[in-house]
């Protein structure tokens, strides 16, 4: 598996954990949009996401 695939799995898992969205909906998001949601979740929960 490549770094990009590993990162995709990590991002999708993070969003799925917090939003409970279906996999196909998460995979349809463009990378910048996924990162924006991740950043917002991190701010709301007080956690850091790298």
N, CA, C and O atoms as a Tripos MOL2 file, in Angstrom:
@<TRIPOS>MOLECULE
protein
  200   199    50     0     0
PROTEIN
NO_CHARGES

@<TRIPOS>ATOM
      1 N           0.8460   -1.1720    0.0000 N.3       1 UNK1
      2 CA          0.0000    0.0000    0.0000 C.3       1 UNK1
      3 C           0.8970    1.2420    0.0000 C.2       1 UNK1
      4 O           1.9470    1.2500    0.6420 O.2       1 UNK1
      5 N           0.4940    2.2590   -0.6980 N.am      2 UNK2
      6 CA          1.2830    3.4830   -0.7750 C.3       2 UNK2
      7 C           0.9060    4.4200    0.3580 C.2       2 UNK2
      8 O          -0.0950    4.2250    1.0460 O.2       2 UNK2
      9 N           1.7300    5.4380    0.5330 N.am      3 UNK3
     10 CA          1.4530    6.4480    1.5520 C.3       3 UNK3
     11 C           0.0900    7.0930    1.3110 C.2       3 UNK3
     12 O          -0.6740    7.3200    2.2490 O.2       3 UNK3
     13 N          -0.2040    7.3850    0.0440 N.am      4 UNK4
     14 CA         -1.4780    8.0400   -0.2800 C.3       4 UNK4
     15 C          -2.6610    7.1660    0.1140 C.2       4 UNK4
     16 O          -3.6520    7.6660    0.6450 O.2       4 UNK4
     17 N          -2.5670    5.8710   -0.1410 N.am      5 UNK5
     18 CA         -3.6510    4.9610    0.2410 C.3       5 UNK5
     19 C          -3.7670    4.8650    1.7560 C.2       5 UNK5
     20 O          -4.8740    4.8450    2.2920 O.2       5 UNK5
     21 N          -2.6300    4.8050    2.4510 N.am      6 UNK6
     22 CA         -2.6510    4.7770    3.9200 C.3       6 UNK6
     23 C          -3.3190    6.0370    4.4700 C.2       6 UNK6
     24 O          -4.1320    5.9680    5.3910 O.2       6 UNK6
     25 N          -2.9700    7.1720    3.9010 N.am      7 UNK7
     26 CA         -3.5490    8.4420    4.3490 C.3       7 UNK7
     27 C          -5.0490    8.4820    4.0700 C.2       7 UNK7
     28 O          -5.8190    8.9630    4.9010 O.2       7 UNK7
     29 N          -5.4660    7.9870    2.9220 N.am      8 UNK8
     30 CA         -6.8800    7.9510    2.5870 C.3       8 UNK8
     31 C          -7.6490    7.1120    3.6050 C.2       8 UNK8
     32 O          -8.6950    7.5380    4.0930 O.2       8 UNK8
     33 N          -7.1380    5.9220    3.9270 N.am      9 UNK9
     34 CA         -7.7910    5.0680    4.9200 C.3       9 UNK9
     35 C          -7.8860    5.7800    6.2710 C.2       9 UNK9
     36 O          -8.9140    5.7170    6.9460 O.2       9 UNK9
     37 N          -6.8060    6.4540    6.6560 N.am     10 UNK10
     38 CA         -6.7960    7.1590    7.9370 C.3      10 UNK10
     39 C          -7.8350    8.2800    7.9590 C.2      10 UNK10
     40 O          -8.5870    8.4130    8.9250 O.2      10 UNK10
     41 N          -7.8760    9.0710    6.9150 N.am     11 UNK11
     42 CA         -8.8370   10.1760    6.8480 C.3      11 UNK11
     43 C         -10.2770    9.6670    6.8470 C.2      11 UNK11
     44 O         -11.1290   10.1960    7.5610 O.2      11 UNK11
     45 N         -10.5410    8.6450    6.0480 N.am     12 UNK12
     46 CA        -11.8930    8.0940    5.9600 C.3      12 UNK12
     47 C         -12.3160    7.4930    7.2980 C.2      12 UNK12
     48 O         -13.4570    7.6660    7.7250 O.2      12 UNK12
     49 N         -11.4080    6.7930    7.9540 N.am     13 UNK13
     50 CA        -11.7270    6.2040    9.2620 C.3      13 UNK13
     51 C         -12.0400    7.2930   10.2800 C.2      13 UNK13
     52 O         -12.9790    7.1540   11.0630 O.2      13 UNK13
     53 N         -11.2780    8.3560   10.2790 N.am     14 UNK14
     54 CA        -11.4850    9.4680   11.2130 C.3      14 UNK14
     55 C         -12.8580   10.1070   10.9930 C.2      14 UNK14
     56 O         -13.5990   10.3550   11.9450 O.2      14 UNK14
     57 N         -13.1840   10.3680    9.7310 N.am     15 UNK15
     58 CA        -14.4800   10.9760    9.4230 C.3      15 UNK15
     59 C         -15.6330   10.0210    9.7110 C.2      15 UNK15
     60 O         -16.6710   10.4350   10.2280 O.2      15 UNK15
     61 N         -15.4570    8.7590    9.3830 N.am     16 UNK16
     62 CA        -16.5090    7.7680    9.6360 C.3      16 UNK16
     63 C         -16.7690    7.6450   11.1330 C.2      16 UNK16
     64 O         -17.9190    7.5420   11.5600 O.2      16 UNK16
     65 N         -15.7210    7.6570   11.9160 N.am     17 UNK17
     66 CA        -15.8550    7.5550   13.3730 C.3      17 UNK17
     67 C         -16.6800    8.7110   13.9310 C.2      17 UNK17
     68 O         -17.5250    8.5170   14.8040 O.2      17 UNK17
     69 N         -16.4280    9.9070   13.4230 N.am     18 UNK18
     70 CA        -17.0920   11.0890   13.9670 C.3      18 UNK18
     71 C         -18.4330   11.4020   13.3130 C.2      18 UNK18
     72 O         -19.3530   11.8660   13.9870 O.2      18 UNK18
     73 N         -18.5560   11.1580   12.0160 N.am     19 UNK19
     74 CA        -19.7720   11.5530   11.3000 C.3      19 UNK19
     75 C         -20.7200   10.3970   11.0080 C.2      19 UNK19
     76 O         -21.9090   10.6160   10.7760 O.2      19 UNK19
     77 N         -20.2060    9.1670   11.0180 N.am     20 UNK20
     78 CA        -21.0260    7.9870   10.7140 C.3      20 UNK20
     79 C         -21.6350    8.0560    9.3170 C.2      20 UNK20
     80 O         -22.7510    7.5890    9.0890 O.2      20 UNK20
     81 N         -20.8880    8.6420    8.3900 N.am     21 UNK21
     82 CA        -21.3360    8.7130    7.0060 C.3      21 UNK21
     83 C         -21.0010    7.4020    6.3050 C.2      21 UNK21
     84 O         -20.0590    6.7210    6.7100 O.2      21 UNK21
     85 N         -21.7390    7.0330    5.2720 N.am     22 UNK22
     86 CA        -21.4180    5.8110    4.5220 C.3      22 UNK22
     87 C         -20.0980    5.9690    3.7610 C.2      22 UNK22
     88 O         -19.6970    7.0710    3.3880 O.2      22 UNK22
     89 N         -19.4450    4.8390    3.5490 N.am     23 UNK23
     90 CA        -18.1340    4.8250    2.8990 C.3      23 UNK23
     91 C         -18.1480    5.5140    1.5450 C.2      23 UNK23
     92 O         -17.2450    6.2940    1.2440 O.2      23 UNK23
     93 N         -19.1430    5.2440    0.7320 N.am     24 UNK24
     94 CA        -19.1650    5.8470   -0.6090 C.3      24 UNK24
     95 C         -19.2450    7.3650   -0.5460 C.2      24 UNK24
     96 O         -18.6690    8.0500   -1.3910 O.2      24 UNK24
     97 N         -19.9440    7.8900    0.4310 N.am     25 UNK25
     98 CA        -20.0470    9.3420    0.5840 C.3      25 UNK25
     99 C         -18.6950    9.9270    1.0090 C.2      25 UNK25
    100 O         -18.3060   10.9930    0.5320 O.2      25 UNK25
    101 N         -17.9860    9.2430    1.8930 N.am     26 UNK26
    102 CA        -16.6750    9.7190    2.3270 C.3      26 UNK26
    103 C         -15.6580    9.6610    1.1940 C.2      26 UNK26
    104 O         -14.8330   10.5630    1.0480 O.2      26 UNK26
    105 N         -15.7160    8.6060    0.3960 N.am     27 UNK27
    106 CA        -14.7700    8.4600   -0.7090 C.3      27 UNK27
    107 C         -15.0470    9.4420   -1.8370 C.2      27 UNK27
    108 O         -14.1540    9.7430   -2.6280 O.2      27 UNK27
    109 N         -16.2630    9.9400   -1.9200 N.am     28 UNK28
    110 CA        -16.6000   10.9310   -2.9430 C.3      28 UNK28
    111 C         -16.0310   12.3160   -2.6320 C.2      28 UNK28
    112 O         -15.9550   13.1680   -3.5170 O.2      28 UNK28
    113 N         -15.6350   12.5430   -1.3850 N.am     29 UNK29
    114 CA        -15.0790   13.8450   -1.0130 C.3      29 UNK29
    115 C         -13.6940   14.0150   -1.6320 C.2      29 UNK29
    116 O         -12.9000   13.0750   -1.6620 O.2      29 UNK29
    117 N         -13.4170   15.2020   -2.1160 N.am     30 UNK30
    118 CA        -12.0750   15.5250   -2.5880 C.3      30 UNK30
    119 C         -11.1650   15.6900   -1.3700 C.2      30 UNK30
    120 O         -11.6280   16.0130   -0.2760 O.2      30 UNK30
    121 N          -9.8800   15.4670   -1.5700 N.am     31 UNK31
    122 CA         -8.9290   15.5190   -0.4540 C.3      31 UNK31
    123 C          -9.0120   16.8300    0.3420 C.2      31 UNK31
    124 O          -9.0670   16.7780    1.5710 O.2      31 UNK31
    125 N          -9.0240   18.0060   -0.3110 N.am     32 UNK32
    126 CA         -9.1060   19.2460    0.4760 C.3      32 UNK32
    127 C         -10.3870   19.3330    1.3230 C.2      32 UNK32
    128 O         -10.3690   19.8690    2.4310 O.2      32 UNK32
    129 N         -11.4760   18.8100    0.7960 N.am     33 UNK33
    130 CA        -12.7290   18.8320    1.5420 C.3      33 UNK33
    131 C         -12.6520   17.8990    2.7520 C.2      33 UNK33
    132 O         -13.1130   18.2500    3.8380 O.2      33 UNK33
    133 N         -12.0670   16.7020    2.5640 N.am     34 UNK34
    134 CA        -11.8700   15.7880    3.6940 C.3      34 UNK34
    135 C         -11.0180   16.4410    4.7540 C.2      34 UNK34
    136 O         -11.3450   16.3690    5.9380 O.2      34 UNK34
    137 N          -9.9270   17.0800    4.3560 N.am     35 UNK35
    138 CA         -9.0220   17.7360    5.3180 C.3      35 UNK35
    139 C          -9.7350   18.8640    6.0580 C.2      35 UNK35
    140 O          -9.4870   19.0770    7.2450 O.2      35 UNK35
    141 N         -10.6040   19.5770    5.3790 N.am     36 UNK36
    142 CA        -11.3360   20.6640    6.0370 C.3      36 UNK36
    143 C         -12.2800   20.1160    7.1080 C.2      36 UNK36
    144 O         -12.3610   20.6700    8.2040 O.2      36 UNK36
    145 N         -12.9890   19.0370    6.7980 N.am     37 UNK37
    146 CA        -13.8440   18.4060    7.7990 C.3      37 UNK37
    147 C         -13.0190   17.8820    8.9720 C.2      37 UNK37
    148 O         -13.4080   18.0390   10.1290 O.2      37 UNK37
    149 N         -11.8920   17.2670    8.6750 N.am     38 UNK38
    150 CA        -11.0260   16.7470    9.7290 C.3      38 UNK38
    151 C         -10.5480   17.8720   10.6360 C.2      38 UNK38
    152 O         -10.5540   17.7280   11.8580 O.2      38 UNK38
    153 N         -10.1400   18.9750   10.0540 N.am     39 UNK39
    154 CA         -9.6890   20.1200   10.8450 C.3      39 UNK39
    155 C         -10.8130   20.6470   11.7300 C.2      39 UNK39
    156 O         -10.5780   21.0010   12.8850 O.2      39 UNK39
    157 N         -12.0080   20.7010   11.2080 N.am     40 UNK40
    158 CA        -13.1460   21.1930   11.9840 C.3      40 UNK40
    159 C         -13.4630   20.2510   13.1440 C.2      40 UNK40
    160 O         -13.7180   20.7040   14.2600 O.2      40 UNK40
    161 N         -13.4490   18.9570   12.8870 N.am     41 UNK41
    162 CA        -13.6840   17.9800   13.9560 C.3      41 UNK41
    163 C         -12.6270   18.1480   15.0460 C.2      41 UNK41
    164 O         -12.9490   18.1570   16.2340 O.2      41 UNK41
    165 N         -11.3660   18.2800   14.6370 N.am     42 UNK42
    166 CA        -10.2760   18.4370   15.6020 C.3      42 UNK42
    167 C         -10.4840   19.6780   16.4600 C.2      42 UNK42
    168 O         -10.2570   19.6370   17.6690 O.2      42 UNK42
    169 N         -10.9120   20.7810   15.8520 N.am     43 UNK43
    170 CA        -11.1870   22.0020   16.6330 C.3      43 UNK43
    171 C         -12.3390   21.7930   17.6020 C.2      43 UNK43
    172 O         -12.2660   22.2190   18.7550 O.2      43 UNK43
    173 N         -13.3940   21.1470   17.1480 N.am     44 UNK44
    174 CA        -14.5700   20.9440   18.0010 C.3      44 UNK44
    175 C         -14.2980   19.9910   19.1600 C.2      44 UNK44
    176 O         -14.8540   20.1550   20.2450 O.2      44 UNK44
    177 N         -13.4560   19.0080   18.9340 N.am     45 UNK45
    178 CA        -13.1740   18.0130   19.9800 C.3      45 UNK45
    179 C         -11.9660   18.3750   20.8250 C.2      45 UNK45
    180 O         -11.7130   17.7420   21.8500 O.2      45 UNK45
    181 N         -11.2200   19.3840   20.4050 N.am     46 UNK46
    182 CA        -10.0330   19.7800   21.1520 C.3      46 UNK46
    183 C          -8.8550   18.8420   20.9390 C.2      46 UNK46
    184 O          -7.9060   18.8480   21.7230 O.2      46 UNK46
    185 N          -8.9090   18.0360   19.8840 N.am     47 UNK47
    186 CA         -7.8220   17.1150   19.5600 C.3      47 UNK47
    187 C          -7.0270   17.6450   18.3910 C.2      47 UNK47
    188 O          -7.5040   18.4610   17.6030 O.2      47 UNK47
    189 N          -5.8080   17.1640   18.2990 N.am     48 UNK48
    190 CA         -4.9810   17.4990   17.1390 C.3      48 UNK48
    191 C          -5.0300   16.3490   16.1590 C.2      48 UNK48
    192 O          -5.0700   15.1870   16.5630 O.2      48 UNK48
    193 N          -5.0260   16.6500   14.9160 N.am     49 UNK49
    194 CA         -4.9600   15.6350   13.8620 C.3      49 UNK49
    195 C          -3.8240   16.0140   12.9530 C.2      49 UNK49
    196 O          -3.7500   17.1510   12.4870 O.2      49 UNK49
    197 N          -2.9440   15.0850   12.6960 N.am     50 UNK50
    198 CA         -1.7900   15.3790   11.8510 C.3      50 UNK50
    199 C          -2.0410   15.0210   10.4300 C.2      50 UNK50
    200 O          -1.1670   15.2050    9.5830 O.2      50 UNK50
@<TRIPOS>BOND
     1     1     2 1
     2     2     3 1
     3     3     4 2
     4     3     5 am
     5     5     6 1
     6     6     7 1
     7     7     8 2
     8     7     9 am
     9     9    10 1
    10    10    11 1
    11    11    12 2
    12    11    13 am
    13    13    14 1
    14    14    15 1
    15    15    16 2
    16    15    17 am
    17    17    18 1
    18    18    19 1
    19    19    20 2
    20    19    21 am
    21    21    22 1
    22    22    23 1
    23    23    24 2
    24    23    25 am
    25    25    26 1
    26    26    27 1
    27    27    28 2
    28    27    29 am
    29    29    30 1
    30    30    31 1
    31    31    32 2
    32    31    33 am
    33    33    34 1
    34    34    35 1
    35    35    36 2
    36    35    37 am
    37    37    38 1
    38    38    39 1
    39    39    40 2
    40    39    41 am
    41    41    42 1
    42    42    43 1
    43    43    44 2
    44    43    45 am
    45    45    46 1
    46    46    47 1
    47    47    48 2
    48    47    49 am
    49    49    50 1
    50    50    51 1
    51    51    52 2
    52    51    53 am
    53    53    54 1
    54    54    55 1
    55    55    56 2
    56    55    57 am
    57    57    58 1
    58    58    59 1
    59    59    60 2
    60    59    61 am
    61    61    62 1
    62    62    63 1
    63    63    64 2
    64    63    65 am
    65    65    66 1
    66    66    67 1
    67    67    68 2
    68    67    69 am
    69    69    70 1
    70    70    71 1
    71    71    72 2
    72    71    73 am
    73    73    74 1
    74    74    75 1
    75    75    76 2
    76    75    77 am
    77    77    78 1
    78    78    79 1
    79    79    80 2
    80    79    81 am
    81    81    82 1
    82    82    83 1
    83    83    84 2
    84    83    85 am
    85    85    86 1
    86    86    87 1
    87    87    88 2
    88    87    89 am
    89    89    90 1
    90    90    91 1
    91    91    92 2
    92    91    93 am
    93    93    94 1
    94    94    95 1
    95    95    96 2
    96    95    97 am
    97    97    98 1
    98    98    99 1
    99    99   100 2
   100    99   101 am
   101   101   102 1
   102   102   103 1
   103   103   104 2
   104   103   105 am
   105   105   106 1
   106   106   107 1
   107   107   108 2
   108   107   109 am
   109   109   110 1
   110   110   111 1
   111   111   112 2
   112   111   113 am
   113   113   114 1
   114   114   115 1
   115   115   116 2
   116   115   117 am
   117   117   118 1
   118   118   119 1
   119   119   120 2
   120   119   121 am
   121   121   122 1
   122   122   123 1
   123   123   124 2
   124   123   125 am
   125   125   126 1
   126   126   127 1
   127   127   128 2
   128   127   129 am
   129   129   130 1
   130   130   131 1
   131   131   132 2
   132   131   133 am
   133   133   134 1
   134   134   135 1
   135   135   136 2
   136   135   137 am
   137   137   138 1
   138   138   139 1
   139   139   140 2
   140   139   141 am
   141   141   142 1
   142   142   143 1
   143   143   144 2
   144   143   145 am
   145   145   146 1
   146   146   147 1
   147   147   148 2
   148   147   149 am
   149   149   150 1
   150   150   151 1
   151   151   152 2
   152   151   153 am
   153   153   154 1
   154   154   155 1
   155   155   156 2
   156   155   157 am
   157   157   158 1
   158   158   159 1
   159   159   160 2
   160   159   161 am
   161   161   162 1
   162   162   163 1
   163   163   164 2
   164   163   165 am
   165   165   166 1
   166   166   167 1
   167   167   168 2
   168   167   169 am
   169   169   170 1
   170   170   171 1
   171   171   172 2
   172   171   173 am
   173   173   174 1
   174   174   175 1
   175   175   176 2
   176   175   177 am
   177   177   178 1
   178   178   179 1
   179   179   180 2
   180   179   181 am
   181   181   182 1
   182   182   183 1
   183   183   184 2
   184   183   185 am
   185   185   186 1
   186   186   187 1
   187   187   188 2
   188   187   189 am
   189   189   190 1
   190   190   191 1
   191   191   192 2
   192   191   193 am
   193   193   194 1
   194   194   195 1
   195   195   196 2
   196   195   197 am
   197   197   198 1
   198   198   199 1
   199   199   200 2
@<TRIPOS>SUBSTRUCTURE
     1 UNK1         2 RESIDUE 1 A UNK
     2 UNK2         6 RESIDUE 1 A UNK
     3 UNK3        10 RESIDUE 1 A UNK
     4 UNK4        14 RESIDUE 1 A UNK
     5 UNK5        18 RESIDUE 1 A UNK
     6 UNK6        22 RESIDUE 1 A UNK
     7 UNK7        26 RESIDUE 1 A UNK
     8 UNK8        30 RESIDUE 1 A UNK
     9 UNK9        34 RESIDUE 1 A UNK
    10 UNK10       38 RESIDUE 1 A UNK
    11 UNK11       42 RESIDUE 1 A UNK
    12 UNK12       46 RESIDUE 1 A UNK
    13 UNK13       50 RESIDUE 1 A UNK
    14 UNK14       54 RESIDUE 1 A UNK
    15 UNK15       58 RESIDUE 1 A UNK
    16 UNK16       62 RESIDUE 1 A UNK
    17 UNK17       66 RESIDUE 1 A UNK
    18 UNK18       70 RESIDUE 1 A UNK
    19 UNK19       74 RESIDUE 1 A UNK
    20 UNK20       78 RESIDUE 1 A UNK
    21 UNK21       82 RESIDUE 1 A UNK
    22 UNK22       86 RESIDUE 1 A UNK
    23 UNK23       90 RESIDUE 1 A UNK
    24 UNK24       94 RESIDUE 1 A UNK
    25 UNK25       98 RESIDUE 1 A UNK
    26 UNK26      102 RESIDUE 1 A UNK
    27 UNK27      106 RESIDUE 1 A UNK
    28 UNK28      110 RESIDUE 1 A UNK
    29 UNK29      114 RESIDUE 1 A UNK
    30 UNK30      118 RESIDUE 1 A UNK
    31 UNK31      122 RESIDUE 1 A UNK
    32 UNK32      126 RESIDUE 1 A UNK
    33 UNK33      130 RESIDUE 1 A UNK
    34 UNK34      134 RESIDUE 1 A UNK
    35 UNK35      138 RESIDUE 1 A UNK
    36 UNK36      142 RESIDUE 1 A UNK
    37 UNK37      146 RESIDUE 1 A UNK
    38 UNK38      150 RESIDUE 1 A UNK
    39 UNK39      154 RESIDUE 1 A UNK
    40 UNK40      158 RESIDUE 1 A UNK
    41 UNK41      162 RESIDUE 1 A UNK
    42 UNK42      166 RESIDUE 1 A UNK
    43 UNK43      170 RESIDUE 1 A UNK
    44 UNK44      174 RESIDUE 1 A UNK
    45 UNK45      178 RESIDUE 1 A UNK
    46 UNK46      182 RESIDUE 1 A UNK
    47 UNK47      186 RESIDUE 1 A UNK
    48 UNK48      190 RESIDUE 1 A UNK
    49 UNK49      194 RESIDUE 1 A UNK
    50 UNK50      198 RESIDUE 1 A UNK
